[in-house]
């Protein structure tokens, strides 16, 4: 297991699917035999991921994700991201990916938070 390579692969996977609108290619290159999804708005498995991201690319063609922090430990990589959604709200997201022994993504969790214009504190979200 190579944590540094897994970190690079997590970024490449998400960049290809989210920013470049090529989820089928992202899955082919970076996902293992099975893909377990924990986001309740997405179906389980590779085909559900591809369908969701293809629809998202049609609905929001100028969307993009900006990678702010990448953390890797063991089989896990965490991406802290700024999601830009033109015509909608932007989000701070944390995506957690689990990799198998072959360096392929096999599981995903995420949490999203709307980036608001005001805050009860002066601390930045990123």
N, CA, C and O atoms as CSV, one atom per row, in Angstrom:
chain,resi,resn,atom,element,x,y,z
A,1,UNK,N,N,0.858,-1.185,0.000
A,1,UNK,CA,C,0.000,0.000,0.000
A,1,UNK,C,C,0.895,1.237,0.000
A,1,UNK,O,O,1.842,1.337,0.780
A,2,UNK,N,N,0.579,2.162,-0.878
A,2,UNK,CA,C,1.363,3.388,-1.009
A,2,UNK,C,C,0.435,4.573,-0.764
A,2,UNK,O,O,-0.329,4.957,-1.649
A,3,UNK,N,N,0.498,5.149,0.427
A,3,UNK,CA,C,-0.406,6.233,0.807
A,3,UNK,C,C,-0.231,7.444,-0.104
A,3,UNK,O,O,-1.218,8.071,-0.489
A,4,UNK,N,N,1.007,7.780,-0.456
A,4,UNK,CA,C,1.219,8.943,-1.322
A,4,UNK,C,C,0.592,8.733,-2.697
A,4,UNK,O,O,0.001,9.658,-3.253
A,5,UNK,N,N,0.713,7.530,-3.250
A,5,UNK,CA,C,0.089,7.242,-4.541
A,5,UNK,C,C,-1.426,7.267,-4.422
A,5,UNK,O,O,-2.107,7.763,-5.319
A,6,UNK,N,N,-1.964,6.737,-3.325
A,6,UNK,CA,C,-3.416,6.768,-3.108
A,6,UNK,C,C,-3.934,8.204,-3.032
A,6,UNK,O,O,-5.020,8.500,-3.531
A,7,UNK,N,N,-3.162,9.095,-2.411
A,7,UNK,CA,C,-3.549,10.510,-2.355
A,7,UNK,C,C,-3.609,11.103,-3.755
A,7,UNK,O,O,-4.564,11.803,-4.092
A,8,UNK,N,N,-2.601,10.829,-4.570
A,8,UNK,CA,C,-2.599,11.309,-5.952
A,8,UNK,C,C,-3.765,10.723,-6.741
A,8,UNK,O,O,-4.395,11.419,-7.537
A,9,UNK,N,N,-4.048,9.444,-6.519
A,9,UNK,CA,C,-5.134,8.791,-7.240
A,9,UNK,C,C,-6.501,9.325,-6.830
A,9,UNK,O,O,-7.390,9.444,-7.673
A,10,UNK,N,N,-6.684,9.648,-5.562
A,10,UNK,CA,C,-7.959,10.220,-5.114
A,10,UNK,C,C,-8.200,11.563,-5.796
A,10,UNK,O,O,-9.308,11.838,-6.256
A,11,UNK,N,N,-7.173,12.393,-5.860
A,11,UNK,CA,C,-7.304,13.690,-6.538
A,11,UNK,C,C,-7.572,13.483,-8.027
A,11,UNK,O,O,-8.457,14.129,-8.587
A,12,UNK,N,N,-6.834,12.608,-8.665
A,12,UNK,CA,C,-7.029,12.361,-10.098
A,12,UNK,C,C,-8.421,11.811,-10.385
A,12,UNK,O,O,-9.057,12.211,-11.360
A,13,UNK,N,N,-8.891,10.913,-9.556
A,13,UNK,CA,C,-10.232,10.341,-9.701
A,13,UNK,C,C,-11.300,11.422,-9.629
A,13,UNK,O,O,-12.169,11.506,-10.497
A,14,UNK,N,N,-11.230,12.244,-8.596
A,14,UNK,CA,C,-12.255,13.271,-8.397
A,14,UNK,C,C,-12.144,14.379,-9.444
A,14,UNK,O,O,-13.159,14.918,-9.887
A,15,UNK,N,N,-10.930,14.717,-9.838
A,15,UNK,CA,C,-10.735,15.719,-10.877
A,15,UNK,C,C,-11.340,15.236,-12.206
A,15,UNK,O,O,-12.028,15.996,-12.887
A,16,UNK,N,N,-11.086,13.998,-12.561
A,16,UNK,CA,C,-11.584,13.447,-13.817
A,16,UNK,C,C,-13.111,13.352,-13.812
A,16,UNK,O,O,-13.751,13.685,-14.809
A,17,UNK,N,N,-13.690,12.908,-12.720
A,17,UNK,CA,C,-15.148,12.754,-12.640
A,17,UNK,C,C,-15.853,14.092,-12.478
A,17,UNK,O,O,-16.831,14.355,-13.177
A,18,UNK,N,N,-15.383,14.940,-11.579
A,18,UNK,CA,C,-16.077,16.180,-11.210
A,18,UNK,C,C,-15.712,17.328,-12.151
A,18,UNK,O,O,-16.592,17.931,-12.765
A,19,UNK,N,N,-14.429,17.627,-12.262
A,19,UNK,CA,C,-13.995,18.802,-13.039
A,19,UNK,C,C,-14.031,18.562,-14.536
A,19,UNK,O,O,-14.411,19.449,-15.300
A,20,UNK,N,N,-13.644,17.385,-14.954
A,20,UNK,CA,C,-13.535,17.123,-16.387
A,20,UNK,C,C,-14.759,16.418,-16.955
A,20,UNK,O,O,-14.850,16.223,-18.167
A,21,UNK,N,N,-15.703,16.032,-16.095
A,21,UNK,CA,C,-16.955,15.441,-16.546
A,21,UNK,C,C,-16.804,14.085,-17.223
A,21,UNK,O,O,-17.523,13.772,-18.172
A,22,UNK,N,N,-15.868,13.285,-16.730
A,22,UNK,CA,C,-15.618,11.973,-17.328
A,22,UNK,C,C,-15.680,10.875,-16.260
A,22,UNK,O,O,-14.671,10.233,-15.971
A,23,UNK,N,N,-16.864,10.660,-15.676
A,23,UNK,CA,C,-16.948,9.678,-14.593
A,23,UNK,C,C,-16.686,8.243,-15.038
A,23,UNK,O,O,-16.126,7.459,-14.272
A,24,UNK,N,N,-17.076,7.887,-16.251
A,24,UNK,CA,C,-16.830,6.524,-16.723
A,24,UNK,C,C,-15.332,6.241,-16.788
A,24,UNK,O,O,-14.878,5.173,-16.376
A,25,UNK,N,N,-14.576,7.189,-17.301
A,25,UNK,CA,C,-13.134,7.049,-17.381
A,25,UNK,C,C,-12.505,7.037,-15.990
A,25,UNK,O,O,-11.556,6.293,-15.738
A,26,UNK,N,N,-13.037,7.864,-15.088
A,26,UNK,CA,C,-12.526,7.906,-13.716
A,26,UNK,C,C,-12.715,6.556,-13.021
A,26,UNK,O,O,-11.808,6.053,-12.358
A,27,UNK,N,N,-13.902,5.983,-13.184
A,27,UNK,CA,C,-14.181,4.681,-12.581
A,27,UNK,C,C,-13.269,3.616,-13.173
A,27,UNK,O,O,-12.703,2.808,-12.437
A,28,UNK,N,N,-13.120,3.604,-14.494
A,28,UNK,CA,C,-12.273,2.603,-15.148
A,28,UNK,C,C,-10.827,2.677,-14.662
A,28,UNK,O,O,-10.175,1.646,-14.497
A,29,UNK,N,N,-10.331,3.872,-14.436
A,29,UNK,CA,C,-8.927,4.048,-14.062
A,29,UNK,C,C,-8.660,3.859,-12.570
A,29,UNK,O,O,-7.585,3.391,-12.195
A,30,UNK,N,N,-9.625,4.217,-11.710
A,30,UNK,CA,C,-9.300,4.335,-10.285
A,30,UNK,C,C,-10.154,3.520,-9.321
A,30,UNK,O,O,-9.851,3.488,-8.129
A,31,UNK,N,N,-11.211,2.859,-9.795
A,31,UNK,CA,C,-12.119,2.136,-8.891
A,31,UNK,C,C,-11.887,0.632,-9.006
A,31,UNK,O,O,-11.638,0.103,-10.089
A,32,UNK,N,N,-11.975,-0.034,-7.866
A,32,UNK,CA,C,-11.782,-1.480,-7.812
A,32,UNK,C,C,-12.993,-2.246,-8.305
A,32,UNK,O,O,-13.888,-1.680,-8.933
A,33,UNK,N,N,-13.015,-3.544,-8.016
A,33,UNK,CA,C,-14.094,-4.422,-8.487
A,33,UNK,C,C,-15.452,-4.011,-7.950
A,33,UNK,O,O,-16.458,-4.117,-8.651
A,34,UNK,N,N,-15.488,-3.548,-6.725
A,34,UNK,CA,C,-16.743,-3.126,-6.087
A,34,UNK,C,C,-16.585,-1.698,-5.592
A,34,UNK,O,O,-15.486,-1.278,-5.230
A,35,UNK,N,N,-17.689,-0.950,-5.578
A,35,UNK,CA,C,-17.670,0.437,-5.106
A,35,UNK,C,C,-18.849,0.623,-4.160
A,35,UNK,O,O,-20.004,0.624,-4.588
A,36,UNK,N,N,-18.556,0.777,-2.887
A,36,UNK,CA,C,-19.586,0.961,-1.862
A,36,UNK,C,C,-19.754,2.444,-1.605
A,36,UNK,O,O,-18.791,3.144,-1.292
A,37,UNK,N,N,-20.983,2.919,-1.739
A,37,UNK,CA,C,-21.312,4.345,-1.604
A,37,UNK,C,C,-22.099,4.567,-0.319
A,37,UNK,O,O,-23.065,3.854,-0.046
A,38,UNK,N,N,-21.682,5.565,0.478
A,38,UNK,CA,C,-22.386,5.894,1.722
A,38,UNK,C,C,-23.165,7.198,1.636
A,38,UNK,O,O,-23.871,7.543,2.584
A,39,UNK,N,N,-23.062,7.933,0.536
A,39,UNK,CA,C,-23.854,9.142,0.342
A,39,UNK,C,C,-25.294,8.712,0.065
A,39,UNK,O,O,-25.528,7.976,-0.892
A,40,UNK,N,N,-26.270,9.150,0.876
A,40,UNK,CA,C,-27.644,8.690,0.690
A,40,UNK,C,C,-28.318,9.211,-0.576
A,40,UNK,O,O,-29.414,8.761,-0.912
A,41,UNK,N,N,-27.691,10.148,-1.286
A,41,UNK,CA,C,-28.262,10.695,-2.511
A,41,UNK,C,C,-27.780,9.973,-3.762
A,41,UNK,O,O,-28.218,10.290,-4.868
A,42,UNK,N,N,-26.889,9.015,-3.600
A,42,UNK,CA,C,-26.354,8.232,-4.718
A,42,UNK,C,C,-26.645,6.763,-4.493
A,42,UNK,O,O,-26.656,6.282,-3.360
A,43,UNK,N,N,-26.879,6.059,-5.588
A,43,UNK,CA,C,-27.014,4.613,-5.499
A,43,UNK,C,C,-25.663,3.976,-5.243
A,43,UNK,O,O,-24.622,4.624,-5.352
A,44,UNK,N,N,-25.693,2.711,-4.906
A,44,UNK,CA,C,-24.481,1.952,-4.641
A,44,UNK,C,C,-23.887,1.456,-5.957
A,44,UNK,O,O,-24.627,1.158,-6.895
A,45,UNK,N,N,-22.590,1.368,-6.033
A,45,UNK,CA,C,-21.935,0.763,-7.177
A,45,UNK,C,C,-21.429,1.748,-8.206
A,45,UNK,O,O,-21.717,2.944,-8.157
A,46,UNK,N,N,-20.657,1.202,-9.151
A,46,UNK,CA,C,-19.995,2.008,-10.174
A,46,UNK,C,C,-20.981,2.668,-11.132
A,46,UNK,O,O,-20.842,3.851,-11.441
A,47,UNK,N,N,-21.968,1.922,-11.604
A,47,UNK,CA,C,-22.891,2.484,-12.601
A,47,UNK,C,C,-23.706,3.623,-12.017
A,47,UNK,O,O,-24.007,4.583,-12.727
A,48,UNK,N,N,-24.074,3.545,-10.739
A,48,UNK,CA,C,-24.816,4.635,-10.091
A,48,UNK,C,C,-23.946,5.887,-10.004
A,48,UNK,O,O,-24.434,6.997,-10.214
A,49,UNK,N,N,-22.665,5.714,-9.699
A,49,UNK,CA,C,-21.735,6.841,-9.646
A,49,UNK,C,C,-21.636,7.501,-11.015
A,49,UNK,O,O,-21.723,8.724,-11.126
A,50,UNK,N,N,-21.457,6.699,-12.049
A,50,UNK,CA,C,-21.332,7.228,-13.418
A,50,UNK,C,C,-22.588,7.976,-13.819
A,50,UNK,O,O,-22.505,9.073,-14.372
A,51,UNK,N,N,-23.748,7.399,-13.549
A,51,UNK,CA,C,-25.013,8.046,-13.895
A,51,UNK,C,C,-25.158,9.393,-13.173
A,51,UNK,O,O,-25.511,10.394,-13.797
A,52,UNK,N,N,-24.891,9.420,-11.880
A,52,UNK,CA,C,-25.027,10.638,-11.084
A,52,UNK,C,C,-24.114,11.741,-11.609
A,52,UNK,O,O,-24.555,12.878,-11.777
A,53,UNK,N,N,-22.843,11.418,-11.870
A,53,UNK,CA,C,-21.903,12.438,-12.306
A,53,UNK,C,C,-22.152,12.880,-13.746
A,53,UNK,O,O,-21.880,14.030,-14.089
A,54,UNK,N,N,-22.664,11.989,-14.593
A,54,UNK,CA,C,-23.055,12.413,-15.941
A,54,UNK,C,C,-24.209,13.410,-15.875
A,54,UNK,O,O,-24.207,14.413,-16.588
A,55,UNK,N,N,-25.191,13.133,-15.020
A,55,UNK,CA,C,-26.321,14.052,-14.866
A,55,UNK,C,C,-25.855,15.383,-14.287
A,55,UNK,O,O,-26.301,16.444,-14.724
A,56,UNK,N,N,-24.967,15.328,-13.312
A,56,UNK,CA,C,-24.454,16.544,-12.691
A,56,UNK,C,C,-23.720,17.398,-13.724
A,56,UNK,O,O,-23.836,18.624,-13.704
A,57,UNK,N,N,-22.968,16.766,-14.625
A,57,UNK,CA,C,-22.239,17.510,-15.666
A,57,UNK,C,C,-23.207,18.200,-16.617
A,57,UNK,O,O,-22.920,19.297,-17.097
A,58,UNK,N,N,-24.349,17.578,-16.898
A,58,UNK,CA,C,-25.367,18.199,-17.757
A,58,UNK,C,C,-26.043,19.364,-17.050
A,58,UNK,O,O,-26.251,20.421,-17.645
A,59,UNK,N,N,-26.386,19.171,-15.779
A,59,UNK,CA,C,-27.109,20.191,-15.018
A,59,UNK,C,C,-26.224,21.369,-14.614
A,59,UNK,O,O,-26.705,22.499,-14.527
A,60,UNK,N,N,-24.954,21.122,-14.370
A,60,UNK,CA,C,-24.016,22.147,-13.901
A,60,UNK,C,C,-22.707,22.039,-14.683
A,60,UNK,O,O,-21.700,21.605,-14.125
A,61,UNK,N,N,-22.698,22.419,-15.947
A,61,UNK,CA,C,-21.503,22.214,-16.780
A,61,UNK,C,C,-20.276,23.013,-16.334
A,61,UNK,O,O,-19.156,22.649,-16.692
A,62,UNK,N,N,-20.453,24.071,-15.578
A,62,UNK,CA,C,-19.309,24.883,-15.140
A,62,UNK,C,C,-18.911,24.607,-13.695
A,62,UNK,O,O,-18.117,25.349,-13.118
A,63,UNK,N,N,-19.455,23.554,-13.113
A,63,UNK,CA,C,-19.086,23.202,-11.741
A,63,UNK,C,C,-17.616,22.791,-11.694
A,63,UNK,O,O,-17.051,22.334,-12.688
A,64,UNK,N,N,-17.013,22.961,-10.526
A,64,UNK,CA,C,-15.641,22.503,-10.358
A,64,UNK,C,C,-15.341,22.325,-8.881
A,64,UNK,O,O,-15.985,22.915,-8.014
A,65,UNK,N,N,-14.370,21.518,-8.632
A,65,UNK,CA,C,-13.924,21.286,-7.270
A,65,UNK,C,C,-12.477,21.737,-7.162
A,65,UNK,O,O,-11.663,21.512,-8.057
A,66,UNK,N,N,-12.186,22.374,-6.052
A,66,UNK,CA,C,-10.833,22.862,-5.761
A,66,UNK,C,C,-10.339,22.104,-4.526
A,66,UNK,O,O,-10.989,22.121,-3.481
A,67,UNK,N,N,-9.212,21.456,-4.648
A,67,UNK,CA,C,-8.668,20.643,-3.556
A,67,UNK,C,C,-7.886,21.530,-2.589
A,67,UNK,O,O,-6.931,22.200,-2.981
A,68,UNK,N,N,-8.296,21.526,-1.335
A,68,UNK,CA,C,-7.663,22.372,-0.323
A,68,UNK,C,C,-6.706,21.603,0.574
A,68,UNK,O,O,-5.615,22.084,0.878
A,69,UNK,N,N,-7.110,20.407,1.000
A,69,UNK,CA,C,-6.266,19.575,1.861
A,69,UNK,C,C,-6.424,18.123,1.431
A,69,UNK,O,O,-7.502,17.700,1.012
A,70,UNK,N,N,-5.340,17.367,1.540
A,70,UNK,CA,C,-5.352,15.938,1.254
A,70,UNK,C,C,-4.661,15.242,2.421
A,70,UNK,O,O,-3.524,15.565,2.762
A,71,UNK,N,N,-5.352,14.295,3.022
A,71,UNK,CA,C,-4.835,13.576,4.184
A,71,UNK,C,C,-4.914,12.084,3.880
A,71,UNK,O,O,-5.951,11.594,3.433
A,72,UNK,N,N,-3.840,11.373,4.119
A,72,UNK,CA,C,-3.840,9.939,3.890
A,72,UNK,C,C,-3.317,9.188,5.087
A,72,UNK,O,O,-2.346,9.598,5.722
A,73,UNK,N,N,-3.976,8.069,5.393
A,73,UNK,CA,C,-3.524,7.203,6.474
A,73,UNK,C,C,-4.025,5.794,6.197
A,73,UNK,O,O,-5.222,5.584,5.997
A,74,UNK,N,N,-3.129,4.846,6.184
A,74,UNK,CA,C,-3.527,3.466,5.931
A,74,UNK,C,C,-4.227,3.343,4.583
A,74,UNK,O,O,-3.699,3.770,3.556
A,75,UNK,N,N,-5.403,2.763,4.598
A,75,UNK,CA,C,-6.198,2.552,3.389
A,75,UNK,C,C,-7.094,3.744,3.046
A,75,UNK,O,O,-7.875,3.676,2.097
A,76,UNK,N,N,-6.989,4.827,3.807
A,76,UNK,CA,C,-7.921,5.938,3.643
A,76,UNK,C,C,-7.246,7.209,3.145
A,76,UNK,O,O,-6.110,7.519,3.505
A,77,UNK,N,N,-7.995,7.947,2.288
A,77,UNK,CA,C,-7.590,9.277,1.840
A,77,UNK,C,C,-8.775,10.200,2.050
A,77,UNK,O,O,-9.909,9.858,1.717
A,78,UNK,N,N,-8.504,11.375,2.607
A,78,UNK,CA,C,-9.533,12.385,2.858
A,78,UNK,C,C,-9.200,13.614,2.016
A,78,UNK,O,O,-8.081,14.126,2.059
A,79,UNK,N,N,-10.181,14.077,1.254
A,79,UNK,CA,C,-10.054,15.310,0.481
A,79,UNK,C,C,-10.945,16.377,1.108
A,79,UNK,O,O,-12.146,16.164,1.275
A,80,UNK,N,N,-10.372,17.507,1.451
A,80,UNK,CA,C,-11.129,18.673,1.923
A,80,UNK,C,C,-11.201,19.615,0.738
A,80,UNK,O,O,-10.173,20.085,0.251
A,81,UNK,N,N,-12.415,19.895,0.269
A,81,UNK,CA,C,-12.581,20.572,-1.017
A,81,UNK,C,C,-13.528,21.769,-0.947
A,81,UNK,O,O,-14.395,21.864,-0.078
A,82,UNK,N,N,-13.322,22.669,-1.896
A,82,UNK,CA,C,-14.249,23.769,-2.146
A,82,UNK,C,C,-14.949,23.435,-3.460
A,82,UNK,O,O,-14.328,23.408,-4.523
A,83,UNK,N,N,-16.249,23.183,-3.367
A,83,UNK,CA,C,-17.038,22.866,-4.552
A,83,UNK,C,C,-17.715,24.134,-5.050
A,83,UNK,O,O,-18.493,24.758,-4.328
A,84,UNK,N,N,-17.418,24.506,-6.276
A,84,UNK,CA,C,-17.991,25.694,-6.911
A,84,UNK,C,C,-19.154,25.258,-7.802
A,84,UNK,O,O,-18.978,24.425,-8.691
A,85,UNK,N,N,-20.346,25.823,-7.563
A,85,UNK,CA,C,-21.553,25.475,-8.301
A,85,UNK,C,C,-22.168,26.750,-8.877
A,85,UNK,O,O,-23.030,27.355,-8.240
A,86,UNK,N,N,-21.738,27.168,-10.074
A,86,UNK,CA,C,-22.300,28.382,-10.679
A,86,UNK,C,C,-23.825,28.305,-10.778
A,86,UNK,O,O,-24.382,27.312,-11.246
A,87,UNK,N,N,-24.488,29.374,-10.327
A,87,UNK,CA,C,-25.944,29.402,-10.327
A,87,UNK,C,C,-26.559,28.749,-9.112
A,87,UNK,O,O,-27.783,28.698,-8.994
A,88,UNK,N,N,-25.732,28.244,-8.198
A,88,UNK,CA,C,-26.217,27.601,-6.980
A,88,UNK,C,C,-25.263,27.986,-5.850
A,88,UNK,O,O,-24.434,28.880,-6.018
A,89,UNK,N,N,-25.374,27.324,-4.712
A,89,UNK,CA,C,-24.494,27.606,-3.585
A,89,UNK,C,C,-23.174,26.854,-3.746
A,89,UNK,O,O,-23.123,25.812,-4.399
A,90,UNK,N,N,-22.113,27.384,-3.152
A,90,UNK,CA,C,-20.855,26.663,-3.071
A,90,UNK,C,C,-20.843,25.869,-1.770
A,90,UNK,O,O,-21.563,26.185,-0.823
A,91,UNK,N,N,-20.007,24.830,-1.746
A,91,UNK,CA,C,-19.957,23.932,-0.602
A,91,UNK,C,C,-18.531,23.674,-0.166
A,91,UNK,O,O,-17.608,23.665,-0.981
A,92,UNK,N,N,-18.361,23.465,1.130
A,92,UNK,CA,C,-17.154,22.862,1.675
A,92,UNK,C,C,-17.484,21.381,1.801
A,92,UNK,O,O,-18.532,21.015,2.332
A,93,UNK,N,N,-16.592,20.538,1.315
A,93,UNK,CA,C,-16.859,19.103,1.380
A,93,UNK,C,C,-15.664,18.368,1.945
A,93,UNK,O,O,-14.517,18.801,1.833
A,94,UNK,N,N,-15.974,17.251,2.550
A,94,UNK,CA,C,-14.960,16.300,2.986
A,94,UNK,C,C,-15.362,14.966,2.378
A,94,UNK,O,O,-16.432,14.433,2.671
A,95,UNK,N,N,-14.494,14.437,1.534
A,95,UNK,CA,C,-14.718,13.138,0.897
A,95,UNK,C,C,-13.702,12.158,1.451
A,95,UNK,O,O,-12.505,12.442,1.497
A,96,UNK,N,N,-14.189,11.009,1.868
A,96,UNK,CA,C,-13.332,9.963,2.429
A,96,UNK,C,C,-13.375,8.771,1.476
A,96,UNK,O,O,-14.445,8.254,1.156
A,97,UNK,N,N,-12.211,8.349,1.034
A,97,UNK,CA,C,-12.100,7.208,0.128
A,97,UNK,C,C,-11.314,6.095,0.814
A,97,UNK,O,O,-10.290,6.338,1.452
A,98,UNK,N,N,-11.820,4.866,0.668
A,98,UNK,CA,C,-11.059,3.700,1.142
A,98,UNK,C,C,-10.495,2.987,-0.075
A,98,UNK,O,O,-11.213,2.739,-1.044
A,99,UNK,N,N,-9.217,2.659,-0.028
A,99,UNK,CA,C,-8.515,1.975,-1.104
A,99,UNK,C,C,-8.285,0.513,-0.735
A,99,UNK,O,O,-8.112,0.175,0.436
A,100,UNK,N,N,-8.285,-0.351,-1.754
A,100,UNK,CA,C,-7.962,-1.757,-1.524
A,100,UNK,C,C,-6.452,-1.952,-1.610
A,100,UNK,O,O,-5.712,-0.984,-1.789
A,101,UNK,N,N,-5.995,-3.182,-1.484
A,101,UNK,CA,C,-4.563,-3.489,-1.506
A,101,UNK,C,C,-3.922,-3.184,-2.855
A,101,UNK,O,O,-2.705,-3.020,-2.936
A,102,UNK,N,N,-4.735,-3.105,-3.929
A,102,UNK,CA,C,-4.217,-2.809,-5.262
A,102,UNK,C,C,-4.203,-1.319,-5.578
A,102,UNK,O,O,-3.882,-0.926,-6.699
A,103,UNK,N,N,-4.554,-0.478,-4.586
A,103,UNK,CA,C,-4.564,0.967,-4.801
A,103,UNK,C,C,-5.780,1.466,-5.559
A,103,UNK,O,O,-5.726,2.513,-6.203
A,104,UNK,N,N,-6.872,0.725,-5.488
A,104,UNK,CA,C,-8.116,1.108,-6.160
A,104,UNK,C,C,-9.144,1.554,-5.119
A,104,UNK,O,O,-9.198,1.016,-4.013
A,105,UNK,N,N,-9.952,2.540,-5.488
A,105,UNK,CA,C,-11.001,3.042,-4.592
A,105,UNK,C,C,-12.132,2.021,-4.529
A,105,UNK,O,O,-12.617,1.557,-5.561
A,106,UNK,N,N,-12.545,1.679,-3.323
A,106,UNK,CA,C,-13.617,0.690,-3.152
A,106,UNK,C,C,-14.755,1.175,-2.249
A,106,UNK,O,O,-15.778,0.501,-2.122
A,107,UNK,N,N,-14.578,2.347,-1.620
A,107,UNK,CA,C,-15.624,2.834,-0.707
A,107,UNK,C,C,-15.512,4.351,-0.576
A,107,UNK,O,O,-14.420,4.915,-0.658
A,108,UNK,N,N,-16.673,5.009,-0.370
A,108,UNK,CA,C,-16.717,6.470,-0.313
A,108,UNK,C,C,-17.746,6.964,0.700
A,108,UNK,O,O,-18.862,6.449,0.776
A,109,UNK,N,N,-17.351,7.965,1.470
A,109,UNK,CA,C,-18.240,8.714,2.366
A,109,UNK,C,C,-18.034,10.187,2.060
A,109,UNK,O,O,-16.963,10.567,1.588
A,110,UNK,N,N,-19.033,11.028,2.317
A,110,UNK,CA,C,-18.821,12.465,2.197
A,110,UNK,C,C,-19.754,13.236,3.105
A,110,UNK,O,O,-20.815,12.758,3.508
A,111,UNK,N,N,-19.320,14.452,3.414
A,111,UNK,CA,C,-20.140,15.407,4.147
A,111,UNK,C,C,-20.001,16.742,3.436
A,111,UNK,O,O,-18.921,17.096,2.964
A,112,UNK,N,N,-21.108,17.483,3.364
A,112,UNK,CA,C,-21.141,18.773,2.667
A,112,UNK,C,C,-21.677,19.846,3.594
A,112,UNK,O,O,-22.537,19.593,4.436
A,113,UNK,N,N,-21.150,21.048,3.422
A,113,UNK,CA,C,-21.616,22.201,4.186
A,113,UNK,C,C,-21.679,23.401,3.248
A,113,UNK,O,O,-20.711,23.714,2.555
A,114,UNK,N,N,-22.826,24.063,3.236
A,114,UNK,CA,C,-22.976,25.268,2.419
A,114,UNK,C,C,-22.019,26.340,2.929
A,114,UNK,O,O,-21.894,26.545,4.137
A,115,UNK,N,N,-21.351,27.018,2.014
A,115,UNK,CA,C,-20.488,28.143,2.381
A,115,UNK,C,C,-21.368,29.382,2.441
A,115,UNK,O,O,-21.875,29.851,1.421
A,116,UNK,N,N,-21.538,29.894,3.625
A,116,UNK,CA,C,-22.412,31.045,3.837
A,116,UNK,C,C,-21.634,32.352,3.724
A,116,UNK,O,O,-20.405,32.368,3.794
A,117,UNK,N,N,-22.362,33.434,3.550
A,117,UNK,CA,C,-21.718,34.747,3.442
A,117,UNK,C,C,-21.347,35.322,4.796
A,117,UNK,O,O,-20.464,36.175,4.885
A,118,UNK,N,N,-21.999,34.873,5.838
A,118,UNK,CA,C,-21.680,35.375,7.174
A,118,UNK,C,C,-21.348,34.205,8.082
A,118,UNK,O,O,-21.705,33.058,7.812
A,119,UNK,N,N,-20.654,34.527,9.170
A,119,UNK,CA,C,-20.230,33.491,10.105
A,119,UNK,C,C,-20.234,34.050,11.512
A,119,UNK,O,O,-20.025,35.245,11.715
A,120,UNK,N,N,-20.472,33.188,12.478
A,120,UNK,CA,C,-20.417,33.576,13.891
A,120,UNK,C,C,-18.974,33.734,14.378
A,120,UNK,O,O,-18.741,34.190,15.498
A,121,UNK,N,N,-17.994,33.350,13.524
A,121,UNK,CA,C,-16.593,33.518,13.893
A,121,UNK,C,C,-15.822,34.051,12.686
A,121,UNK,O,O,-16.368,34.144,11.587
A,122,UNK,N,N,-14.579,34.392,12.892
A,122,UNK,CA,C,-13.765,34.959,11.814
A,122,UNK,C,C,-12.816,33.933,11.189
A,122,UNK,O,O,-11.882,34.301,10.477
A,123,UNK,N,N,-13.056,32.658,11.455
A,123,UNK,CA,C,-12.180,31.612,10.947
A,123,UNK,C,C,-12.602,31.191,9.553
A,123,UNK,O,O,-13.792,30.989,9.311
A,124,UNK,N,N,-11.660,31.054,8.630
A,124,UNK,CA,C,-12.016,30.631,7.273
A,124,UNK,C,C,-12.374,29.136,7.242
A,124,UNK,O,O,-11.953,28.370,8.109
A,125,UNK,N,N,-13.150,28.739,6.237
A,125,UNK,CA,C,-13.541,27.337,6.110
A,125,UNK,C,C,-12.421,26.484,5.511
A,125,UNK,O,O,-12.441,25.258,5.615
A,126,UNK,N,N,-11.444,27.145,4.884
A,126,UNK,CA,C,-10.356,26.379,4.252
A,126,UNK,C,C,-9.006,26.903,4.728
A,126,UNK,O,O,-7.965,26.393,4.314
